[in-house]
Amino acid sequence: MSEPLRLGIAGLGTVGVGVIRIIRQKAAQLEARTGRKVVITAVSARSQKDRGVPLDGYAWEADPVKLATRDDVDVFVELMGGADGPAKESTEAALKAGKDVVTANKAMLAEHGQELALLAEGEGRVLRFEAAVAGGIPVIKALTEGLAGNDITRVIGVMNGSCNYILTRMENANLTYEEAFAEADGLGYLEADPELDVGGIDAAHKLALLAAISFGTQVKFDGVQLEGIGRVTIEDIRQAADMGYKIKLLGTAQMTGRGLVQSMSPCLVPATSPLGQLEGGTNMVVLEGDHVGQIVLRGAGAGEGPTASAVMSDVIDIARGLRLPTFGQPANTLKTTPSANSGTPAPYYLRMTLHDKPGALAKVATCLGDAGVSIHRMRQYDHVDDKAPVLIVTHTTSRDALDAALTKLPATGVLASEPVALRIEEV
Ligand SMILES: NC(=O)c1ccc[n+]([C@@H]2O[C@H](COP(=O)([O-])OP(=O)(O)OC[C@H]3O[C@@H](n4cnc5c(N)ncnc54)[C@H](OP(=O)(O)O)[C@@H]3O)[C@@H](O)[C@H]2O)c1
């Protein structure tokens, strides 16, 4: 039997406590599965309050950097969060002190992933982050191991359960965005800074990590075209449903001849597709490989149990001696690729309200036609106060052509509201 694997855990919040529970409950299985004991030697948090799990037998370190460099720690488990500050300082200190690191911290990796991966690999250590993307769904393992024989052609998914919860509640309970947001907040589903969720930032962190692994590129979070769900209205949701679609905060990453497309924005997906049927706080990641075709992974994207399950997957790999580069290939071989400044062509959903004037619709159609955007389907709803809501689904077009048409629309004088344009993603 090998020596025990000794963990130092920094952060005793939702995820940290979940990891401690699994290790306490499953000591025998862990030993059977890895051939060695997995033990916690030391822990750290800001305060020494009751956590609902026994902490006796673990040394206490107020300073996570000290914890990260202790002689009796083999693996530093970083579960504090934050892109910089103590999380980054202690991760760097652990790697430099010859420790492996497991983290759930998408913000830190999305901002500093390349630098930290280079450091880890330079020190001969591993830095693992299964829990940072889509909670309990083993998507990093799927990409770096199960699908390693493929060229990944596209990654697409719903990666923020709170946004999906809000959009689902708007549709199913006929709530406004503000009402659904307040409900999600009341249930504790939103981060302390809700903009991280509804602004799409948290999901964009995850997408940037998946893109790096999928396309062998350096993580480029600032290359994600980002739009949150704050402008989605109940009318959009109803009218999209009327046309056979659902609205989701959708992440898409794809390598094109113009560079890497990374986009996180509200999109329409067919209501009958797996993504269209995804309800509530669940996550779904769809991976497309040149040999395997399409793989759909679905599961809990957050929460104590699912996230701790993913942390344990990394710990168990280390205990078993599986040592993979952070992003699936050595960090010094990851390419720098330009970001494509617009996505691949797609059909678009356009919603606008027109003044009730003769020829108004014709003027809109001309504007679109002049920019090379052709109309696939159009629906006009009943006039209210001399204003007519209009819905248009275009044929596949580039975002640039659509924007050219949208820029010219105000000059027609027929618009009673700013048009809403949402991409339709075929999946
Ligand atoms: N919660 C989820 O469902 C989920 C899912 C996926 C990924 N993650 C990621 O997992 C990480 C942890 O999330 P969480 O939800 O468990 O957070 P959390 O409940 O807020 O817990 C954070 C923990 O870190 C401790 N901490 C913060 N600053 C510290 C410092 N300077 N020194 C020592 N300890 C410090 C806190 O101590 P005190 O308790 O004393 O304040 C707390 O125990 C984050 O990176 C998050 O993005 C979370």
The ligand as a Tripos MOL2 file, in Angstrom:
@<TRIPOS>MOLECULE
LIG
   48    52     1     0     0
SMALL
NO_CHARGES

@<TRIPOS>ATOM
      1 N1        -20.8690   26.7920   -4.8040 N.am      1 LIG1
      2 C1        -20.9090   26.1450   -5.9800 C.2       1 LIG1
      3 O1        -21.9120   25.5310   -6.3270 O.2       1 LIG1
      4 C2        -19.7170   26.1670   -6.8850 C.ar      1 LIG1
      5 C3        -19.7890   25.4740   -8.1100 C.ar      1 LIG1
      6 C4        -18.6540   25.4490   -8.9380 C.ar      1 LIG1
      7 C5        -17.5140   26.1110   -8.5640 C.ar      1 LIG1
      8 N2        -17.4970   26.7960   -7.3800 N.ar      1 LIG1
      9 C6        -16.2640   27.4840   -7.0260 C.3       1 LIG1
     10 O2        -15.7470   26.9370   -5.8260 O.3       1 LIG1
     11 C7        -15.0700   27.9400   -5.0740 C.3       1 LIG1
     12 C8        -15.6810   27.9990   -3.6790 C.3       1 LIG1
     13 O3        -17.0450   28.2920   -3.8030 O.3       1 LIG1
     14 P1        -18.0430   28.1930   -2.5350 P.3       1 LIG1
     15 O4        -19.4090   28.3000   -3.0990 O.co2     1 LIG1
     16 O5        -17.7000   27.0450   -1.6770 O.co2     1 LIG1
     17 O6        -17.6920   29.5540   -1.7940 O.3       1 LIG1
     18 P2        -18.1030   30.0200   -0.3220 P.3       1 LIG1
     19 O7        -19.2340   29.1850    0.1840 O.co2     1 LIG1
     20 O8        -18.2340   31.4890   -0.3590 O.co2     1 LIG1
     21 O9        -16.8100   29.6290    0.5280 O.3       1 LIG1
     22 C9        -15.5910   30.2810    0.3910 C.3       1 LIG1
     23 C10       -14.6990   29.8320    1.5250 C.3       1 LIG1
     24 O10       -13.4060   30.4190    1.3540 O.3       1 LIG1
     25 C11       -13.0110   30.9750    2.5900 C.3       1 LIG1
     26 N3        -12.1160   32.1000    2.3340 N.ar      1 LIG1
     27 C12       -12.3660   33.2140    1.6200 C.ar      1 LIG1
     28 N4        -11.2930   34.0270    1.6470 N.ar      1 LIG1
     29 C13       -10.3620   33.3990    2.4050 C.ar      1 LIG1
     30 C14        -9.0510   33.7390    2.8320 C.ar      1 LIG1
     31 N5         -8.4960   34.8960    2.4690 N.pl3     1 LIG1
     32 N6         -8.3870   32.8590    3.6060 N.ar      1 LIG1
     33 C15        -8.9380   31.7020    3.9580 C.ar      1 LIG1
     34 N7        -10.1820   31.3260    3.5900 N.ar      1 LIG1
     35 C16       -10.8790   32.1670    2.8240 C.ar      1 LIG1
     36 C17       -14.2680   31.3930    3.2990 C.3       1 LIG1
     37 O11       -14.0550   31.4900    4.6720 O.3       1 LIG1
     38 P3        -15.2420   31.8680    5.7170 P.3       1 LIG1
     39 O12       -16.2420   30.7520    5.5970 O.co2     1 LIG1
     40 O13       -14.5970   31.8770    7.0370 O.co2     1 LIG1
     41 O14       -15.7840   33.1760    5.2710 O.co2     1 LIG1
     42 C18       -15.2150   30.2510    2.8970 C.3       1 LIG1
     43 O15       -15.0790   29.1930    3.8050 O.3       1 LIG1
     44 C19       -15.2000   29.2180   -5.8920 C.3       1 LIG1
     45 O16       -14.0810   29.3610   -6.7220 O.3       1 LIG1
     46 C20       -16.4350   28.9630   -6.7510 C.3       1 LIG1
     47 O17       -16.4390   29.6980   -7.9560 O.3       1 LIG1
     48 C21       -18.5500   26.8430   -6.5450 C.ar      1 LIG1
@<TRIPOS>BOND
     1     1     2 1
     2     2     3 2
     3     2     4 1
     4     4     5 ar
     5     4    48 ar
     6     5     6 ar
     7     6     7 ar
     8     7     8 ar
     9     8     9 1
    10     8    48 ar
    11     9    10 1
    12     9    46 1
    13    10    11 1
    14    11    12 1
    15    11    44 1
    16    12    13 1
    17    13    14 1
    18    14    15 2
    19    14    16 1
    20    14    17 1
    21    17    18 1
    22    18    19 2
    23    18    20 1
    24    18    21 1
    25    21    22 1
    26    22    23 1
    27    23    24 1
    28    23    42 1
    29    24    25 1
    30    25    26 1
    31    25    36 1
    32    26    27 ar
    33    26    35 ar
    34    27    28 ar
    35    28    29 ar
    36    29    30 ar
    37    29    35 ar
    38    30    31 1
    39    30    32 ar
    40    32    33 ar
    41    33    34 ar
    42    34    35 ar
    43    36    37 1
    44    36    42 1
    45    37    38 1
    46    38    39 2
    47    38    40 1
    48    38    41 1
    49    42    43 1
    50    44    45 1
    51    44    46 1
    52    46    47 1
@<TRIPOS>SUBSTRUCTURE
     1 LIG1         1 GROUP 0 **** ****
